[in-house]
Amino acid sequence: WSRLAHALARTDRVSDAIDACDLALRLGADSEVADLLDRLRAELPRVLPAA
């Protein structure tokens, strides 16, 4: 899952990369994947909830 997360991070599929990071971190702690997840979450556009 770590490899997939890194591969997806190089594309425009940010939400898929975040999902892959989550799965990789469930399998075991990995500081590199955790850093990637933080970076990907920071890249997500901020959206206000509907009124």
Secondary structure, DSSP 8 states (H G I E B T S, - for coil): -HHHHHHHHTTT-HHHHHHHHHHHHHHS--HHHHHHHHHHHHHS-------
